């Protein structure tokens, strides 16, 4: 991937885009969340993405969040369509006792959050986002080889071309450097469910419709 072609939504003050890495220094009070439970609407986290019209793909990135140190510090993968339609997955620092491996899906301006605690010793994670039409799968891996599903979701606004990329933020009074490497966009590794048509046939049927 040519990282120099990625586009910012809210470019941070401090960021570096190299040939094979991206560094983002988060700014205090930045986050992505819409309404649910907390009632507030936060939509100011920096997001760096590319556009793809591929109906079936898998996008993978390695995230190093070694420097995260404050509650809610987070960095990971995202698909930010607009302020009311997006998804994200990351490891979120909580305390010296644990972190949260979590994902948020926002449809029509309402966010949900799925999470599980993990060891605070984990400081690097690979994330993979796979698309099958307007359905998506988020996975994680601690070694870049063995991936495990975090969730399957539907995105109402994911029609045609979609933006995909990375984000990092610090919702409270904090700042840290997140480093992203091993960017890869390839064929969809999320296989069709038993009884579903192969990718090529699904695409042809949608074209006919």
N, C-alpha and C positions, 0 to 999 in steps of 0.2 A: 504494500500500500504506500502511496505517496502522501505522507502525513502533511506536507506543505499545502495540500489542497483542501484540508479540513477547514470548516468554517465555525466561527465562534457565535454562540448566543450568549451575550454578556461576557465579553473578554475580561479576564482578571487583570489586575495591575501587574502581577508578576507571573510570567509563564514563558516557557521555552519549548519550541517545536523543533526537534532535531530530525535527522534522517530516519532514525529508528526509535525515537523516544519522544515523549511529551512530559514536561514537568509543569505542575500547577501548584502555586502557593495560594492556599485558601485565604479568604478574608473573613474576619469575624462577622457574625450575623447573616451568613448566607445559607440558603436551604431551598429545598423543593418540597412543598406539601400543600394540599388543598382540602380545607374545611374539616374533614371527618374527625370527630371526637374533640380535637384541640380547638376547633372553630376558626383558627387563624388561616390565612392564606399567604404562604411564603413562596416567592417565585423569582429569586434573584441569584441562584447558584450559577456559576459559569459552566457552560456546556460546549464541547467541541465535537462536531459531527461531520459526516459525509452523507450524501444522498444516494440511495440505490432503489432502482425499480424492480429488482429481482424479487419474484414472488416466493422463491424458496432459497434461503441462504442461511449460513451460520457465521456469526461475527464473534471473534475471540480476542481478548486482550489480557495481559498480565498487569496486575496492579500492586505496586509496592507502597504500602502506607506505614512504613517503619516509624516515621516521625509523628504519626498521630498520637495524641496524648491527652486530649480533653474530651469530656462527655459530648457525644454526638458527632465528633469528627468523622468524616466519611469520604470515600472515594471509590468509584466503580464504573460500571457500564450503564448506558442509558439509551433511550429512544425518546427524544423530546420533540413531539409534533407541534404542540402549542402549549400555552399556559394551563389548559384544562385537560390535555390528553398527552400522557407520557408514562413511561415506566423507568425504574432504576433498580439496580442491585448493587450492594456494596457490603463491606464489613464496616460496622459502625462502632467506634471506640466507646466503651461505657465506663470502665474502671480498671484498676489493676487486677481485679478478680475475674473479669470476663469481658467479652465483646459480643456484639450481635451480628450474625450473618443474616441479612435481611433483604427484602425486596418490597417495592411499592409500585402499585399499578393505579393509575388515575384515569378514569373515564368520565367525560362530561363534567369535570370540575370536582370530583369526589375521589379522594385517595383511600387506599387500604394499605395495610402493612402486615407482612408475614415475616416472622423472625424466629431465630433459634440461637441460644448462647453458644459461643465457642471459646476456646482457650485464648487468653491474652497473649500467648506466645506466638500466635499466628500473625505474621506481619506481611505476608505476600499471598495473593490469591489470583487465580485465573477465573474470568467470567466468560460465559458463552451465551449469546443470544441467537436463537434460531427462529426463522420465520417460515410458516406455511400459510400463505394467503394473509388473512387478518388474525391468525392465531400465532402465539409466540410461546417459546419455552426458554426459561432462564436456568442455567446450570452453573456450578462452581467446581473448582479443582484446586487442590493444594500443591499439585506437582505438574500441572499442564498436560497430563496424560489421562488420568482417571477423573471423569466428570460425573457429577451427581445432580439430579434434578432439584431445583428449588421450587419451581412452580410452572404451571401452564396457565396462560391467560388469553383473553380476547381483547383486542383494541378496536373500538368502534370507528376511530378516525383513521385507521391504517389502511388506506385505499391507494393503490398505485405506488408511487415513489414514497419512501419513508426515510427520515433522517436517523442515523445510528451513530453512536460514539461513546464519549466518556464524560464524566463530571467529577467534581470534588467540591466539598463545602465544609464550613464550620458554623453550625447554627448558633453557638454561644460565643463567648469572648475568647476566641482561639485562632490560631493559624498554624498550618503545617504544610510541608511539601509532599505531594503525591507524585509518584513516577509511574508512567504507563509505557509498556514495551510489548513486543511480540504481537503486534496488531495483525490480524488475519481475517480476510473475508473470503469465504469459500462456499462450496456446495453445501446444501442443507444436510446435516448429519442426524437431524431429528426425523426419523423414519415415519412413513405413513402408518396409521393404525391398521390392524388387521381388517381387511375388507375394503379399505380405502383405495382409490385409484393411485397409481404412481404419479409422481410430480408432473411429468409431461402430459399425461392424460387429464389431470386436474386442470392444468393451465389451458388446455385445448377446450375443455368443457366450459370454462369461465369465458373464454373468448367467444364461443358460440352463443353464450347466454347474453 
